[in-house]
Amino acid sequence: MSEYEIKLEENNESCPYCSGKHKDRDEKEFKDLINRLKRIEGQVRGVEGMLENDAYCTDILIQVSAITSALNSFNKVLLANHMKTCVADNIRNGNDEVIDELVNTLQKLMK
């Protein structure tokens, strides 16, 4: 559990950016998503270092483009997992409202 999660739990709070819903992920999915985010975090730190070392603009732009691609890839994996688990399970249980939620999410992602 991260320090952020521990603090939220201690204060009996939920994430201010979250819907309040929770998803139990299997270990493989969790590790894959965390590893992707850690690589992205490393890329962002690399760009920060480039900026601090006065790297040429186009070199930084290319690295930022790589970060954007990595984030898009992360979103694709997360969305696919969401549709295969959360959405499918909700539909099987008769909760068709999850379709509206998915449509709303896709509209936000496609801005």
C-alpha positions as CSV (number, residue, x, y, z in Angstrom):
1,M,0.0,0.0,0.0
2,S,1.4,3.4,-1.0
3,E,1.9,6.2,1.5
4,Y,-1.0,8.1,-0.2
5,E,-3.3,5.1,0.3
6,I,-2.3,4.7,3.9
7,K,-3.0,8.4,4.6
8,L,-6.4,8.2,2.9
9,E,-7.2,5.1,4.9
10,E,-6.0,6.6,8.2
11,N,-8.2,9.7,7.6
12,N,-11.1,7.5,6.4
13,E,-11.1,9.4,3.1
14,S,-11.3,8.4,-0.6
15,C,-9.3,9.8,-3.5
16,P,-10.7,13.2,-4.4
17,Y,-10.1,12.4,-8.1
18,C,-11.8,9.0,-8.0
19,S,-15.4,7.9,-8.4
20,G,-15.4,6.0,-5.0
21,K,-15.6,2.7,-6.8
22,H,-12.9,0.1,-6.3
23,K,-11.4,-2.7,-8.4
24,D,-9.5,-5.7,-7.1
25,R,-6.8,-6.5,-9.6
26,D,-5.0,-9.8,-9.9
27,E,-1.3,-9.6,-9.2
28,K,-0.3,-10.0,-12.9
29,E,-2.5,-7.0,-14.0
30,F,-1.3,-4.9,-11.1
31,K,2.3,-5.6,-11.7
32,D,2.0,-4.9,-15.4
33,L,0.3,-1.5,-14.9
34,I,2.7,-0.5,-12.1
35,N,5.7,-1.4,-14.3
36,R,4.3,0.6,-17.1
37,L,3.8,3.6,-14.9
38,K,7.3,3.3,-13.4
39,R,8.8,3.3,-16.9
40,I,6.8,6.4,-17.7
41,E,7.9,8.1,-14.5
42,G,11.5,7.3,-15.5
43,Q,10.9,8.9,-18.9
44,V,9.5,12.0,-17.3
45,R,12.4,12.3,-15.0
46,G,14.7,11.9,-18.0
47,V,13.0,14.8,-19.7
48,E,13.4,16.8,-16.5
49,G,17.1,16.1,-16.6
50,M,17.3,17.0,-20.3
51,L,15.7,20.4,-19.5
52,E,18.0,21.0,-16.6
53,N,21.0,20.2,-18.9
54,D,19.8,22.6,-21.6
55,A,19.0,19.8,-24.1
56,Y,18.0,20.9,-27.6
57,C,14.2,21.6,-28.0
58,T,13.5,18.9,-30.6
59,D,15.3,16.3,-28.5
60,I,13.0,17.0,-25.6
61,L,9.9,17.1,-27.9
62,I,10.8,13.6,-29.2
63,Q,11.1,12.3,-25.7
64,V,7.8,13.9,-24.7
65,S,6.2,12.2,-27.7
66,A,7.5,8.9,-26.5
67,I,5.9,9.6,-23.0
68,T,2.6,10.4,-24.7
69,S,2.7,7.1,-26.6
70,A,3.5,5.2,-23.4
71,L,0.6,6.8,-21.6
72,N,-1.7,6.0,-24.5
73,S,-0.5,2.4,-24.4
74,F,-1.2,2.3,-20.7
75,N,-4.7,3.6,-21.3
76,K,-5.3,1.0,-23.9
77,V,-4.3,-1.9,-21.6
78,L,-6.3,-0.4,-18.7
79,L,-9.4,0.1,-20.9
80,A,-9.2,-3.4,-22.3
81,N,-9.0,-4.8,-18.8
82,H,-11.8,-2.6,-17.6
83,M,-14.1,-3.8,-20.5
84,K,-13.2,-7.5,-20.0
85,T,-13.8,-7.4,-16.2
86,C,-15.8,-4.5,-14.8
87,V,-18.0,-3.8,-17.7
88,A,-18.7,-7.4,-18.6
89,D,-19.4,-8.3,-14.9
90,N,-21.8,-5.4,-14.5
91,I,-23.7,-6.3,-17.6
92,R,-23.9,-10.0,-16.6
93,N,-25.3,-8.8,-13.2
94,G,-27.9,-6.7,-15.0
95,N,-26.3,-3.3,-14.4
96,D,-26.6,-1.7,-17.9
97,E,-25.7,1.7,-16.4
98,V,-22.1,0.7,-16.8
99,I,-22.5,1.1,-20.6
100,D,-23.3,4.8,-20.1
101,E,-20.3,5.2,-17.8
102,L,-18.1,3.5,-20.5
103,V,-19.4,5.8,-23.2
104,N,-18.8,8.9,-21.0
105,T,-15.3,7.7,-20.3
106,L,-14.5,7.1,-23.9
107,Q,-15.8,10.6,-24.8
108,K,-13.4,12.1,-22.2
109,L,-10.5,10.0,-23.5
110,M,-11.2,11.1,-27.1
111,K,-11.0,14.9,-26.5
